[in-house]
Amino acid sequence: MTKLSIKQVRDVAHLARLTLREQDIMKYQKELGQILTEIDKINQAKVKEDEEMLICPTTNENFYNSDEVKDMVTKEDAFSNSKNSNGMYIVVPKVVNE
Protein backbone atom coordinates (compact mmCIF):
# COMPACT_ATOMS: atom_id res chain seq x y z
CA MET A 1 0.00 0.00 0.00
CA THR A 2 1.22 3.49 -0.86
CA LYS A 3 1.95 5.50 2.26
CA LEU A 4 1.15 9.20 2.40
CA SER A 5 2.59 11.57 4.95
CA ILE A 6 0.32 13.66 7.15
CA LYS A 7 1.58 16.76 5.32
CA GLN A 8 0.55 15.26 1.98
CA VAL A 9 -2.93 14.50 3.33
CA ARG A 10 -3.24 18.08 4.57
CA ASP A 11 -2.06 19.37 1.17
CA VAL A 12 -4.65 17.26 -0.66
CA ALA A 13 -7.35 18.43 1.75
CA HIS A 14 -6.30 22.04 1.16
CA LEU A 15 -6.46 21.59 -2.63
CA ALA A 16 -9.90 19.98 -2.28
CA ARG A 17 -10.95 22.82 0.04
CA LEU A 18 -11.71 20.39 2.85
CA THR A 19 -11.33 21.14 6.52
CA LEU A 20 -10.16 18.00 8.29
CA ARG A 21 -10.21 17.39 12.01
CA GLU A 22 -7.05 15.90 13.49
CA GLN A 23 -8.77 12.57 14.17
CA ASP A 24 -9.82 12.34 10.50
CA ILE A 25 -6.32 12.84 9.08
CA MET A 26 -5.21 9.28 9.94
CA LYS A 27 -8.39 7.86 8.39
CA TYR A 28 -7.86 9.83 5.18
CA GLN A 29 -4.17 8.91 5.16
CA LYS A 30 -5.11 5.22 5.07
CA GLU A 31 -7.95 5.64 2.53
CA LEU A 32 -5.93 7.81 0.14
CA GLY A 33 -3.10 5.29 0.37
CA GLN A 34 -5.48 2.50 -0.65
CA ILE A 35 -6.75 4.57 -3.58
CA LEU A 36 -3.20 5.25 -4.78
CA THR A 37 -2.37 1.54 -4.49
CA GLU A 38 -5.31 0.68 -6.75
CA ILE A 39 -4.24 3.36 -9.24
CA ASP A 40 -0.73 1.87 -9.26
CA LYS A 41 -2.24 -1.52 -10.14
CA ILE A 42 -4.07 0.04 -13.09
CA ASN A 43 -0.89 1.80 -14.24
CA GLN A 44 1.01 -1.50 -14.17
CA ALA A 45 -1.45 -3.20 -16.54
CA LYS A 46 0.24 -4.23 -19.76
CA VAL A 47 -1.25 -2.55 -22.81
CA LYS A 48 -0.11 -3.33 -26.34
CA GLU A 49 1.06 -0.13 -27.98
CA ASP A 50 0.37 -1.28 -31.54
CA GLU A 51 -3.32 -2.05 -31.05
CA GLU A 52 -5.89 0.58 -31.84
CA MET A 53 -7.47 2.01 -28.72
CA LEU A 54 -11.14 1.20 -28.17
CA ILE A 55 -13.01 4.48 -28.11
CA CYS A 56 -16.58 3.26 -28.40
CA PRO A 57 -17.76 -0.27 -27.66
CA THR A 58 -20.20 -0.26 -30.58
CA THR A 59 -19.60 -0.25 -34.31
CA ASN A 60 -22.29 2.34 -34.97
CA GLU A 61 -21.20 5.33 -36.97
CA ASN A 62 -22.51 8.85 -36.81
CA PHE A 63 -25.48 9.44 -39.03
CA TYR A 64 -26.21 12.99 -40.10
CA ASN A 65 -29.42 14.27 -41.59
CA SER A 66 -29.14 16.59 -44.52
CA ASP A 67 -30.11 20.20 -43.87
CA GLU A 68 -33.39 20.96 -45.52
CA VAL A 69 -36.02 23.61 -45.04
CA LYS A 70 -39.27 22.26 -43.67
CA ASP A 71 -42.64 23.82 -43.03
CA MET A 72 -42.43 26.09 -40.01
CA VAL A 73 -45.00 27.77 -37.82
CA THR A 74 -45.54 31.37 -38.85
CA LYS A 75 -45.32 34.17 -36.29
CA GLU A 76 -49.01 34.82 -36.67
CA ASP A 77 -49.88 31.18 -35.92
CA ALA A 78 -47.60 31.17 -32.88
CA PHE A 79 -49.13 34.35 -31.48
CA SER A 80 -52.66 33.16 -32.19
CA ASN A 81 -52.04 30.07 -30.03
CA SER A 82 -50.78 32.09 -27.06
CA LYS A 83 -53.06 33.33 -24.31
CA ASN A 84 -51.15 36.57 -23.74
CA SER A 85 -48.89 38.36 -26.21
CA ASN A 86 -47.35 41.81 -26.20
CA GLY A 87 -46.32 43.01 -29.65
CA MET A 88 -43.65 40.59 -30.87
CA TYR A 89 -43.41 38.72 -27.53
CA ILE A 90 -45.41 36.00 -25.83
CA VAL A 91 -45.94 36.81 -22.15
CA VAL A 92 -45.34 33.85 -19.83
CA PRO A 93 -45.27 33.49 -16.03
CA LYS A 94 -42.00 34.39 -14.32
CA VAL A 95 -39.95 31.25 -13.62
CA VAL A 96 -36.62 32.72 -12.44
CA ASN A 97 -36.16 34.36 -9.05
CA GLU A 98 -33.92 37.39 -8.86
C-alpha positions in Angstrom: 0.0 0.0 0.0 1.2 3.5 -0.9 1.9 5.5 2.3 1.1 9.2 2.4 2.6 11.6 5.0 0.3 13.7 7.1 1.6 16.8 5.3 0.6 15.3 2.0 -2.9 14.5 3.3 -3.2 18.1 4.6 -2.1 19.4 1.2 -4.7 17.3 -0.7 -7.4 18.4 1.8 -6.3 22.0 1.2 -6.5 21.6 -2.6 -9.9 20.0 -2.3 -11.0 22.8 0.0 -11.7 20.4 2.8 -11.3 21.1 6.5 -10.2 18.0 8.3 -10.2 17.4 12.0 -7.1 15.9 13.5 -8.8 12.6 14.2 -9.8 12.3 10.5 -6.3 12.8 9.1 -5.2 9.3 9.9 -8.4 7.9 8.4 -7.9 9.8 5.2 -4.2 8.9 5.2 -5.1 5.2 5.1 -7.9 5.6 2.5 -5.9 7.8 0.1 -3.1 5.3 0.4 -5.5 2.5 -0.6 -6.8 4.6 -3.6 -3.2 5.2 -4.8 -2.4 1.5 -4.5 -5.3 0.7 -6.7 -4.2 3.4 -9.2 -0.7 1.9 -9.3 -2.2 -1.5 -10.1 -4.1 0.0 -13.1 -0.9 1.8 -14.2 1.0 -1.5 -14.2 -1.4 -3.2 -16.5 0.2 -4.2 -19.8 -1.3 -2.5 -22.8 -0.1 -3.3 -26.3 1.1 -0.1 -28.0 0.4 -1.3 -31.5 -3.3 -2.0 -31.1 -5.9 0.6 -31.8 -7.5 2.0 -28.7 -11.1 1.2 -28.2 -13.0 4.5 -28.1 -16.6 3.3 -28.4 -17.8 -0.3 -27.7 -20.2 -0.3 -30.6 -19.6 -0.3 -34.3 -22.3 2.3 -35.0 -21.2 5.3 -37.0 -22.5 8.8 -36.8 -25.5 9.4 -39.0 -26.2 13.0 -40.1 -29.4 14.3 -41.6 -29.1 16.6 -44.5 -30.1 20.2 -43.9 -33.4 21.0 -45.5 -36.0 23.6 -45.0 -39.3 22.3 -43.7 -42.6 23.8 -43.0 -42.4 26.1 -40.0 -45.0 27.8 -37.8 -45.5 31.4 -38.9 -45.3 34.2 -36.3 -49.0 34.8 -36.7 -49.9 31.2 -35.9 -47.6 31.2 -32.9 -49.1 34.4 -31.5 -52.7 33.2 -32.2 -52.0 30.1 -30.0 -50.8 32.1 -27.1 -53.1 33.3 -24.3 -51.2 36.6 -23.7 -48.9 38.4 -26.2 -47.4 41.8 -26.2 -46.3 43.0 -29.7 -43.6 40.6 -30.9 -43.4 38.7 -27.5 -45.4 36.0 -25.8 -45.9 36.8 -22.1 -45.3 33.9 -19.8 -45.3 33.5 -16.0 -42.0 34.4 -14.3 -39.9 31.3 -13.6 -36.6 32.7 -12.4 -36.2 34.4 -9.0 -33.9 37.4 -8.9 
